[in-house]
Amino acid sequence: MMRLVRYGIPVLIALAGVVLLVAGGDSGTGAGVVLIGIAGLVLLANIFVRLSLQSEDDRAAEERARDFFSEHGRWPRKGENLPD
């Protein structure tokens, strides 16, 4: 379902833009170009949100590793389970 929201909506907007480019007159061509641009912006916004969420996960993992270091006096090994 999330893939439909992330990728389906921009694809549908871009398709509507292409249809307006092909079928529209002067105003349809302009609107088609705008819709294709909007589709790119929606896709870019989705990518930025996903990167932001991934960055938060990385920061949380780093904080857990620092807490582990404070408690055990060593940095955790790669793949070592850390308490949440």
A tleap script that builds the chain and sets N, CA, C and O, in Angstrom:
source leaprc.protein.ff14SB
mol = sequence {
  NMET MET ARG LEU VAL ARG TYR GLY ILE PRO
  VAL LEU ILE ALA LEU ALA GLY VAL VAL LEU
  LEU VAL ALA GLY GLY ASP SER GLY THR GLY
  ALA GLY VAL VAL LEU ILE GLY ILE ALA GLY
  LEU VAL LEU LEU ALA ASN ILE PHE VAL ARG
  LEU SER LEU GLN SER GLU ASP ASP ARG ALA
  ALA GLU GLU ARG ALA ARG ASP PHE PHE SER
  GLU HIE GLY ARG TRP PRO ARG LYS GLY GLU
  ASN LEU PRO CASP
}
set mol.1.N position { 0.816 -1.190 0.000 }
set mol.1.CA position { 0.000 0.000 0.000 }
set mol.1.C position { 0.868 1.266 0.000 }
set mol.1.O position { 0.552 2.246 -0.674 }
set mol.2.N position { 1.987 1.228 0.782 }
set mol.2.CA position { 2.856 2.404 0.815 }
set mol.2.C position { 3.510 2.658 -0.539 }
set mol.2.O position { 3.707 3.807 -0.933 }
set mol.3.N position { 3.841 1.597 -1.241 }
set mol.3.CA position { 4.442 1.784 -2.573 }
set mol.3.C position { 3.476 2.481 -3.511 }
set mol.3.O position { 3.877 3.287 -4.350 }
set mol.4.N position { 2.198 2.162 -3.361 }
set mol.4.CA position { 1.194 2.829 -4.188 }
set mol.4.C position { 1.183 4.324 -3.897 }
set mol.4.O position { 1.074 5.140 -4.813 }
set mol.5.N position { 1.295 4.677 -2.631 }
set mol.5.CA position { 1.299 6.091 -2.266 }
set mol.5.C position { 2.597 6.754 -2.719 }
set mol.5.O position { 2.583 7.847 -3.286 }
set mol.6.N position { 3.736 6.068 -2.457 }
set mol.6.CA position { 5.037 6.666 -2.773 }
set mol.6.C position { 5.275 6.823 -4.265 }
set mol.6.O position { 5.756 7.861 -4.721 }
set mol.7.N position { 4.937 5.792 -5.020 }
set mol.7.CA position { 5.274 5.800 -6.447 }
set mol.7.C position { 4.048 5.912 -7.350 }
set mol.7.O position { 4.138 6.457 -8.449 }
set mol.8.N position { 2.923 5.409 -6.903 }
set mol.8.CA position { 1.719 5.418 -7.731 }
set mol.8.C position { 1.181 6.802 -7.985 }
set mol.8.O position { 0.810 7.138 -9.109 }
set mol.9.N position { 1.137 7.613 -6.934 }
set mol.9.CA position { 0.604 8.968 -7.092 }
set mol.9.C position { 1.457 9.795 -8.059 }
set mol.9.O position { 0.904 10.425 -8.960 }
set mol.10.N position { 2.805 9.814 -7.897 }
set mol.10.CA position { 3.590 10.578 -8.883 }
set mol.10.C position { 3.444 10.038 -10.312 }
set mol.10.O position { 3.427 10.810 -11.271 }
set mol.11.N position { 3.341 8.725 -10.449 }
set mol.11.CA position { 3.184 8.153 -11.792 }
set mol.11.C position { 1.848 8.585 -12.390 }
set mol.11.O position { 1.784 8.948 -13.564 }
set mol.12.N position { 0.790 8.548 -11.594 }
set mol.12.CA position { -0.517 8.966 -12.106 }
set mol.12.C position { -0.528 10.454 -12.475 }
set mol.12.O position { -1.119 10.840 -13.483 }
set mol.13.N position { 0.115 11.269 -11.674 }
set mol.13.CA position { 0.199 12.703 -11.990 }
set mol.13.C position { 0.980 12.908 -13.290 }
set mol.13.O position { 0.582 13.706 -14.139 }
set mol.14.N position { 2.098 12.182 -13.442 }
set mol.14.CA position { 2.901 12.306 -14.663 }
set mol.14.C position { 2.122 11.812 -15.876 }
set mol.14.O position { 2.198 12.418 -16.945 }
set mol.15.N position { 1.376 10.723 -15.727 }
set mol.15.CA position { 0.566 10.235 -16.854 }
set mol.15.C position { -0.489 11.255 -17.263 }
set mol.15.O position { -0.734 11.464 -18.452 }
set mol.16.N position { -1.111 11.886 -16.274 }
set mol.16.CA position { -2.085 12.933 -16.596 }
set mol.16.C position { -1.396 14.074 -17.347 }
set mol.16.O position { -1.971 14.650 -18.270 }
set mol.17.N position { -0.170 14.397 -16.950 }
set mol.17.CA position { 0.581 15.431 -17.655 }
set mol.17.C position { 0.898 15.049 -19.087 }
set mol.17.O position { 0.811 15.880 -19.992 }
set mol.18.N position { 1.265 13.793 -19.293 }
set mol.18.CA position { 1.563 13.324 -20.653 }
set mol.18.C position { 0.306 13.363 -21.511 }
set mol.18.O position { 0.356 13.759 -22.676 }
set mol.19.N position { -0.823 12.951 -20.936 }
set mol.19.CA position { -2.088 12.989 -21.682 }
set mol.19.C position { -2.415 14.421 -22.082 }
set mol.19.O position { -2.846 14.669 -23.209 }
set mol.20.N position { -2.213 15.364 -21.168 }
set mol.20.CA position { -2.476 16.764 -21.516 }
set mol.20.C position { -1.506 17.275 -22.567 }
set mol.20.O position { -1.883 18.075 -23.424 }
set mol.21.N position { -0.255 16.821 -22.511 }
set mol.21.CA position { 0.712 17.232 -23.538 }
set mol.21.C position { 0.286 16.752 -24.921 }
set mol.21.O position { 0.370 17.490 -25.902 }
set mol.22.N position { -0.170 15.514 -24.981 }
set mol.22.CA position { -0.528 14.927 -26.273 }
set mol.22.C position { -1.870 15.454 -26.775 }
set mol.22.O position { -2.003 15.792 -27.951 }
set mol.23.N position { -2.856 15.525 -25.898 }
set mol.23.CA position { -4.215 15.845 -26.337 }
set mol.23.C position { -4.554 17.325 -26.254 }
set mol.23.O position { -5.452 17.792 -26.954 }
set mol.24.N position { -3.859 18.061 -25.420 }
set mol.24.CA position { -4.244 19.448 -25.181 }
set mol.24.C position { -3.708 20.402 -26.221 }
set mol.24.O position { -2.776 20.098 -26.966 }
set mol.25.N position { -4.327 21.561 -26.245 }
set mol.25.CA position { -3.841 22.623 -27.115 }
set mol.25.C position { -2.754 23.409 -26.392 }
set mol.25.O position { -1.904 22.830 -25.715 }
set mol.26.N position { -2.786 24.720 -26.539 }
set mol.26.CA position { -1.774 25.557 -25.889 }
set mol.26.C position { -1.855 25.471 -24.371 }
set mol.26.O position { -0.836 25.287 -23.706 }
set mol.27.N position { -3.039 25.601 -23.825 }
set mol.27.CA position { -3.175 25.549 -22.370 }
set mol.27.C position { -2.955 24.132 -21.849 }
set mol.27.O position { -2.435 23.961 -20.746 }
set mol.28.N position { -3.335 23.125 -22.609 }
set mol.28.CA position { -3.115 21.735 -22.215 }
set mol.28.C position { -1.635 21.390 -22.158 }
set mol.28.O position { -1.198 20.642 -21.284 }
set mol.29.N position { -0.867 21.936 -23.091 }
set mol.29.CA position { 0.578 21.694 -23.096 }
set mol.29.C position { 1.224 22.288 -21.854 }
set mol.29.O position { 2.052 21.640 -21.214 }
set mol.30.N position { 0.856 23.503 -21.511 }
set mol.30.CA position { 1.405 24.141 -20.312 }
set mol.30.C position { 1.023 23.387 -19.050 }
set mol.30.O position { 1.851 23.179 -18.163 }
set mol.31.N position { -0.232 22.983 -18.976 }
set mol.31.CA position { -0.693 22.241 -17.802 }
set mol.31.C position { -0.009 20.881 -17.720 }
set mol.31.O position { 0.292 20.408 -16.624 }
set mol.32.N position { 0.236 20.253 -18.854 }
set mol.32.CA position { 0.921 18.957 -18.873 }
set mol.32.C position { 2.342 19.071 -18.349 }
set mol.32.O position { 2.797 18.224 -17.580 }
set mol.33.N position { 3.033 20.106 -18.761 }
set mol.33.CA position { 4.406 20.325 -18.287 }
set mol.33.C position { 4.406 20.572 -16.778 }
set mol.33.O position { 5.263 20.055 -16.062 }
set mol.34.N position { 3.455 21.352 -16.303 }
set mol.34.CA position { 3.356 21.629 -14.867 }
set mol.34.C position { 3.081 20.344 -14.100 }
set mol.34.O position { 3.698 20.110 -13.061 }
set mol.35.N position { 2.176 19.512 -14.583 }
set mol.35.CA position { 1.862 18.258 -13.896 }
set mol.35.C position { 3.063 17.313 -13.858 }
set mol.35.O position { 3.287 16.641 -12.851 }
set mol.36.N position { 3.820 17.256 -14.921 }
set mol.36.CA position { 5.016 16.405 -14.920 }
set mol.36.C position { 6.024 16.940 -13.898 }
set mol.36.O position { 6.667 16.162 -13.193 }
set mol.37.N position { 6.158 18.251 -13.819 }
set mol.37.CA position { 7.039 18.843 -12.810 }
set mol.37.C position { 6.557 18.557 -11.393 }
set mol.37.O position { 7.362 18.266 -10.508 }
set mol.38.N position { 5.262 18.639 -11.179 }
set mol.38.CA position { 4.693 18.342 -9.865 }
set mol.38.C position { 4.935 16.893 -9.499 }
set mol.38.O position { 5.235 16.591 -8.344 }
set mol.39.N position { 4.811 15.994 -10.457 }
set mol.39.CA position { 5.074 14.575 -10.189 }
set mol.39.C position { 6.513 14.377 -9.726 }
set mol.39.O position { 6.772 13.604 -8.803 }
set mol.40.N position { 7.439 15.069 -10.360 }
set mol.40.CA position { 8.839 14.992 -9.933 }
set mol.40.C position { 9.040 15.529 -8.530 }
set mol.40.O position { 9.816 14.968 -7.756 }
set mol.41.N position { 8.349 16.612 -8.193 }
set mol.41.CA position { 8.457 17.183 -6.854 }
set mol.41.C position { 7.864 16.259 -5.791 }
set mol.41.O position { 8.424 16.129 -4.703 }
set mol.42.N position { 6.743 15.622 -6.098 }
set mol.42.CA position { 6.143 14.679 -5.151 }
set mol.42.C position { 7.085 13.505 -4.914 }
set mol.42.O position { 7.268 13.075 -3.775 }
set mol.43.N position { 7.676 12.992 -5.970 }
set mol.43.CA position { 8.626 11.887 -5.836 }
set mol.43.C position { 9.844 12.322 -5.021 }
set mol.43.O position { 10.308 11.576 -4.159 }
set mol.44.N position { 10.353 13.493 -5.279 }
set mol.44.CA position { 11.494 14.012 -4.536 }
set mol.44.C position { 11.156 14.214 -3.058 }
set mol.44.O position { 11.982 13.923 -2.193 }
set mol.45.N position { 9.964 14.703 -2.762 }
set mol.45.CA position { 9.540 14.863 -1.371 }
set mol.45.C position { 9.478 13.515 -0.669 }
set mol.45.O position { 9.881 13.403 0.489 }
set mol.46.N position { 8.980 12.493 -1.355 }
set mol.46.CA position { 8.940 11.151 -0.779 }
set mol.46.C position { 10.346 10.642 -0.473 }
set mol.46.O position { 10.573 10.031 0.572 }
set mol.47.N position { 11.271 10.887 -1.362 }
set mol.47.CA position { 12.649 10.439 -1.148 }
set mol.47.C position { 13.249 11.151 0.062 }
set mol.47.O position { 13.923 10.524 0.880 }
set mol.48.N position { 13.007 12.459 0.178 }
set mol.48.CA position { 13.548 13.215 1.317 }
set mol.48.C position { 12.969 12.727 2.640 }
set mol.48.O position { 13.687 12.642 3.636 }
set mol.49.N position { 11.690 12.409 2.659 }
set mol.49.CA position { 11.070 11.901 3.883 }
set mol.49.C position { 11.683 10.565 4.263 }
set mol.49.O position { 11.984 10.330 5.434 }
set mol.50.N position { 11.870 9.684 3.282 }
set mol.50.CA position { 12.469 8.375 3.570 }
set mol.50.C position { 13.898 8.527 4.073 }
set mol.50.O position { 14.294 7.823 5.002 }
set mol.51.N position { 14.675 9.416 3.494 }
set mol.51.CA position { 16.040 9.643 3.960 }
set mol.51.C position { 16.058 10.203 5.369 }
set mol.51.O position { 16.919 9.845 6.173 }
set mol.52.N position { 15.121 11.069 5.670 }
set mol.52.CA position { 15.031 11.647 7.007 }
set mol.52.C position { 14.720 10.574 8.045 }
set mol.52.O position { 15.325 10.555 9.117 }
set mol.53.N position { 13.790 9.689 7.737 }
set mol.53.CA position { 13.450 8.617 8.672 }
set mol.53.C position { 14.614 7.656 8.855 }
set mol.53.O position { 14.861 7.185 9.965 }
set mol.54.N position { 15.326 7.363 7.782 }
set mol.54.CA position { 16.491 6.482 7.866 }
set mol.54.C position { 17.571 7.128 8.729 }
set mol.54.O position { 18.243 6.443 9.500 }
set mol.55.N position { 17.737 8.426 8.603 }
set mol.55.CA position { 18.729 9.143 9.384 }
set mol.55.C position { 18.392 9.090 10.870 }
set mol.55.O position { 19.290 8.974 11.703 }
set mol.56.N position { 17.112 9.173 11.209 }
set mol.56.CA position { 16.700 9.068 12.610 }
set mol.56.C position { 17.031 7.691 13.169 }
set mol.56.O position { 17.473 7.578 14.313 }
set mol.57.N position { 16.820 6.640 12.373 }
set mol.57.CA position { 17.159 5.281 12.805 }
set mol.57.C position { 18.661 5.150 13.038 }
set mol.57.O position { 19.093 4.517 14.002 }
set mol.58.N position { 19.451 5.750 12.156 }
set mol.58.CA position { 20.906 5.706 12.315 }
set mol.58.C position { 21.342 6.418 13.592 }
set mol.58.O position { 22.233 5.947 14.300 }
set mol.59.N position { 20.711 7.551 13.881 }
set mol.59.CA position { 21.051 8.279 15.111 }
set mol.59.C position { 20.676 7.487 16.351 }
set mol.59.O position { 21.414 7.494 17.336 }
set mol.60.N position { 19.539 6.804 16.315 }
set mol.60.CA position { 19.123 5.988 17.456 }
set mol.60.C position { 20.089 4.830 17.669 }
set mol.60.O position { 20.425 4.504 18.807 }
set mol.61.N position { 20.539 4.203 16.578 }
set mol.61.CA position { 21.507 3.104 16.687 }
set mol.61.C position { 22.837 3.623 17.245 }
set mol.61.O position { 23.473 2.947 18.054 }
set mol.62.N position { 23.250 4.790 16.828 }
set mol.62.CA position { 24.484 5.388 17.342 }
set mol.62.C position { 24.363 5.678 18.837 }
set mol.62.O position { 25.307 5.455 19.595 }
set mol.63.N position { 23.221 6.166 19.251 }
set mol.63.CA position { 23.005 6.452 20.668 }
set mol.63.C position { 23.042 5.165 21.496 }
set mol.63.O position { 23.620 5.148 22.583 }
set mol.64.N position { 22.433 4.092 20.995 }
set mol.64.CA position { 22.494 2.808 21.704 }
set mol.64.C position { 23.930 2.311 21.804 }
set mol.64.O position { 24.331 1.776 22.837 }
set mol.65.N position { 24.710 2.486 20.731 }
set mol.65.CA position { 26.111 2.052 20.752 }
set mol.65.C position { 26.903 2.879 21.774 }
set mol.65.O position { 27.768 2.332 22.460 }
set mol.66.N position { 26.630 4.164 21.887 }
set mol.66.CA position { 27.323 5.001 22.870 }
set mol.66.C position { 26.956 4.599 24.296 }
set mol.66.O position { 27.810 4.577 25.184 }
set mol.67.N position { 25.677 4.282 24.506 }
set mol.67.CA position { 25.264 3.806 25.826 }
set mol.67.C position { 25.954 2.489 26.162 }
set mol.67.O position { 26.380 2.281 27.298 }
set mol.68.N position { 26.067 1.597 25.174 }
set mol.68.CA position { 26.759 0.322 25.372 }
set mol.68.C position { 28.221 0.574 25.740 }
set mol.68.O position { 28.760 -0.081 26.632 }
set mol.69.N position { 28.861 1.524 25.052 }
set mol.69.CA position { 30.252 1.846 25.326 }
set mol.69.C position { 30.413 2.377 26.753 }
set mol.69.O position { 31.352 2.005 27.457 }
set mol.70.N position { 29.495 3.244 27.170 }
set mol.70.CA position { 29.570 3.791 28.531 }
set mol.70.C position { 29.428 2.702 29.582 }
set mol.70.O position { 30.060 2.765 30.636 }
set mol.71.N position { 28.607 1.712 29.302 }
set mol.71.CA position { 28.351 0.650 30.268 }
set mol.71.C position { 29.447 -0.415 30.273 }
set mol.71.O position { 29.838 -0.890 31.339 }
set mol.72.N position { 29.948 -0.797 29.090 }
set mol.72.CA position { 30.879 -1.923 28.979 }
set mol.72.C position { 32.332 -1.519 28.727 }
set mol.72.O position { 33.230 -2.352 28.851 }
set mol.73.N position { 32.573 -0.284 28.385 }
set mol.73.CA position { 33.936 0.171 28.159 }
set mol.73.C position { 34.516 -0.241 26.815 }
set mol.73.O position { 35.721 -0.111 26.597 }
set mol.74.N position { 33.697 -0.725 25.932 }
set mol.74.CA position { 34.146 -1.087 24.575 }
set mol.74.C position { 33.015 -0.791 23.605 }
set mol.74.O position { 31.838 -0.767 23.965 }
set mol.75.N position { 33.417 -0.566 22.363 }
set mol.75.CA position { 32.431 -0.315 21.318 }
set mol.75.C position { 31.812 -1.653 20.919 }
set mol.75.O position { 32.535 -2.646 20.832 }
set mol.76.N position { 30.511 -1.719 20.674 }
set mol.76.CA position { 29.893 -2.996 20.312 }
set mol.76.C position { 30.405 -3.516 18.973 }
set mol.76.O position { 30.698 -2.748 18.057 }
set mol.77.N position { 30.504 -4.841 18.885 }
set mol.77.CA position { 30.921 -5.464 17.624 }
set mol.77.C position { 29.803 -5.367 16.598 }
set mol.77.O position { 28.627 -5.261 16.948 }
set mol.78.N position { 30.177 -5.405 15.352 }
set mol.78.CA position { 29.202 -5.331 14.282 }
set mol.78.C position { 28.246 -6.529 14.381 }
set mol.78.O position { 28.684 -7.677 14.463 }
set mol.79.N position { 26.958 -6.253 14.373 }
set mol.79.CA position { 25.954 -7.297 14.456 }
set mol.79.C position { 25.592 -7.691 15.886 }
set mol.79.O position { 24.701 -8.514 16.088 }
set mol.80.N position { 26.264 -7.121 16.870 }
set mol.80.CA position { 25.964 -7.433 18.266 }
set mol.80.C position { 24.631 -6.801 18.648 }
set mol.80.O position { 24.378 -5.630 18.363 }
set mol.81.N position { 23.788 -7.590 19.292 }
set mol.81.CA position { 22.480 -7.072 19.689 }
set mol.81.C position { 22.636 -6.089 20.836 }
set mol.81.O position { 23.273 -6.383 21.848 }
set mol.82.N position { 22.043 -4.922 20.657 }
set mol.82.CA position { 22.088 -3.887 21.675 }
set mol.82.C position { 20.683 -3.723 22.259 }
set mol.82.O position { 19.692 -3.831 21.536 }
set mol.83.N position { 20.600 -3.466 23.555 }
set mol.83.CA position { 19.272 -3.246 24.137 }
set mol.83.C position { 18.674 -1.944 23.618 }
set mol.83.O position { 19.395 -0.988 23.329 }
set mol.84.N position { 17.361 -1.919 23.504 }
set mol.84.CA position { 16.675 -0.702 23.026 }
set mol.84.C position { 16.524 0.306 24.110 }
set mol.84.O position { 15.972 1.382 23.880 }
savepdb mol mol.pdb
quit
